[in-house]
Each structure stands twice: as C-alpha cells, then as structure tokens.
C-alpha cells in the first residue's frame, strides 16, 4: 500500500499525538487487569491482534507488558501504523511506550520485579532493538519463523540467527511456542482478507 502524502505545512512538527483505540482498554479491563497464567496473557494478545486488523488500525499484531509473577498488566499495545501514519508504531513499541509512561520509567528493569513483554510473534528487526533497550527481563512469544511473512506478506527484516542468544547475553530470557497455532490462525485470517493491506516501505517494492 502506498500512503497518500499529506500536504506539508510551513511549520515543523513539534509534538506527536498517539492514542490507543478505546476498545484496547476495554479488552484489558474485561480481564480484570490481572492474568496470572502466561497462556491467559497470550490469549489477550491474540484477541487484540485479531480485533486490530478488523478495526482497521493496522496489522494483526499486539503486545502486552506485564508482571509475570503476579500477572498484573502494565500496558497493552496494538499496531497503529495505519491509524497514526507512523511506520514505527508497531505493537511492541506502542505497548512498551505506554508501560514506560504509566510506570514513569524509561528503564523497565528499575521496576523492582521482573517485567515481561508478551507478543504474538518474534519481534521484527525494529522491535528487536526496542525490546532489547526497554529494560524487560522476559520476552514471551507465540512463535518464530517465516510463517508470518508467508501468511501476511510483511517484511520482518534481517534478523540475526543468534537473536535469542543476544537477548540472553543482556539478561532477557526468551520463551517461545505459547499458543503458536492461535497466532498462525490470526495471521492467516489477515492474509485471506480481500482487502489485505501490506505497508512495507520503499513504495511497496517489497510488498506482496
């Protein structure tokens, strides 16, 4: 998809206004804001991811930042690229940013107890860095591999073969395979849409 450029103004942009859709908070509140079981947290992520593309805010991606011990949800995020017109508004970046804002900490390792990022697939190359520098100690993903690119057409970028070890070297534990099949169902539903939107950069040169 090639976005339609907005008319430039004579003044430089000096502020960004990024807001979560109201239904995201409604989904989190419906859980009570506490999900002690990791599969419950991943179920929430899958619900958010599925609803996000149906609502038209962005791709089928979502993330939750939580306390893995108590299950307290600090923040949730969905992909807001289409909603905001900003290519960096991937679910992980959105969730981490709202968690850091809520907790008043740019370094989530300073919370005093472990902080977990739950995502419905391995982060793309951009979110790999965002996760690494966020201060989380645990990354929980539904799966990894090129199925996401095959099913959706998105370009996840050039990831290192030793990406998980690089996290481990920095004190971030990776656990994978949590409700993997559910993630693939959401991606397949997106890829099977008649109006599927793939918003890779470079004028759509890498889009399917």
N, C-alpha and C positions, 0 to 999 in steps of 0.2 A: 504494500500500500504506500503510495506517495502522498504525504500530507500536503494540504493546500497552505502555502506560506501566508502568514498574516502580514498585514501592511505594517511596515516599520514605523515607529514614532520617532520624533526628534529628540526624545529624552531616553537616557539609558535606564534599563530596568534595575531597580534597587531593592526589590523585595519579591519573594515567592509566596504564593498562597496555595498550599497543598492541604486538602481536607479529605478525610476518609468518607466514603458514602455512608449514610446513616445506617444502612442495613448491616454493615460490618459490626458496628457496636451493638446492634440489636441481636445479632447472632451470638456474639460473645456474652452478652448479658443473659441470654436464654440458657446458657450453660451454668450460670451462677458465678462465672469468672474464675472458677477453680476446677481443674481437671487433673486429678492425681495420677491417672493412668496415661502412659505415653500414647497408647492407641486412641484414647479419647481426644487427646490433643491433635493427633494426626487426622482423626475423623473431622474435627473442626476445620482444619486446614483444607481438607478435600471439599467440604461444603462451601467454604469461602471461595475456593478456586473455581468450582463449578458455577457458582452463582455469579462470580465476577464477569466471566465472559458472556453469560446470559444477559446480564445487566448492561453490557456494552462499555465497561470501564477500561478493559484491557484484556490481556491474555489470561489463560487458565492457570494462574499462579497465585499462591497465597503463602503466608508465613505467620508464625506466632512466636512471640518471645515470652518465656515462662520461667518460673522457678521449678526445676524438675523434681525437687524434693516434696514441695507442698502442692504443686500443680497450679499455683496462682498465675493467672495470665496477666502479664505486664502490658502487652500490646499485641495487636494483630495488624496485618497489612495485606493488601492485595495489589496486583499490578495495576498501576494508574497511568500508564503511558498514554493511552488514548484519551483518558479523562482530563489529563493535565497538559498534554502536548510536550511532555518532558521525557526524553529517552532514558533517563536514569531512574525513573520511578518504578523500578522493579519491586516485587513484593518484599524481598528481604530488606532492601534499602528503606522502604516505607515502614515496615514493622520495627526495624532497629531504630530508626529515627524517632518514631513515636514512643518507643520504650525509653530511649535516652532522654527525651523531653519530659516524659512522666516522672522518671526517677531523678532527673537533674544531673545526669552523669554521662559524659561522653565515653567514659571507660566503664563498661558494664561489669568488669571484673571487680570493681570497687563496691559493688552492692553488698558484699559480705557473705553471700551464699552463691552457689553456682547459678549461672543463667544459661538457659537453653534456647537455641533457635530451631524451630521446627518448620521444615519446608517440604513441599510436595515433590521435589526432585533435587538432585545435586545442583548447587548454585552455578549460574553461568560465570563466565570469566570475570565480569564486573563485580557480581555479588560475592564471588570468591574472595576478592580483596576486601570488600565491605565487611564481610563476616570476619575475616582474619583480624581486622583492625578495630572491631566493635567492642572486644572485651568478653565475648561469650566464651564459656568453657566447654560447651557441648553443642554439637550440630547433629540434629536428628533429621534424616531424610527418608522419603519413601523409597527412593531408588536412585540408580545412577546408570549411565549408559546412553547410547544414541537413540533409544526408542523415542525420546521426547522430540528429537529433530525429525525422525521419520514420521511421527504421528501428527506433528503440528507445523513443521516447516520452519520453525525458529532456528536461528544460528546461535548456538551456545558459546562459541568462541574457542580459542586454542587452549584447552586445559592441559596442565602437566599430568604425566602419567602417575606421578607420586603426589598428587594433590592432597590425598588424605594424610600421608606422612608429613607433609609440610604443615598441616594443621596440628598434628600430634606434636611436632617439634616445637610448636608455640603454645602447648598446653591446652589444645582444643581437641576433645575426643569426638570422633565421628561414629555414629551408628546408622546403619542403612538397612533397608528392607522392611520398614514399618508400613504395613498396608500398601505394599507396592502395587498390587493389582488394582486397587481403587484409584491410585494415581493414573495408571495407564488408561483406565476407563474414562476419566475426566479428559485426558489428552485426546483420546480417540473421539470422544463426543465433540470436542472443539474442531478437530481436523475434519470431521464429517459434515460440518456445517456447510450450507450452500453459500453463506456469506463470510466464510473464514477470512480473517484479516491477519496477515503476517507483516509485521512492521520492522523487519531488519533494516539497517541503514544502507547507505550507498545507493540511494534512489531506488531501492528494491532490487538491486542487481543480484542479491543472494536469495531473494525470496522465491518460494515455490509458486 
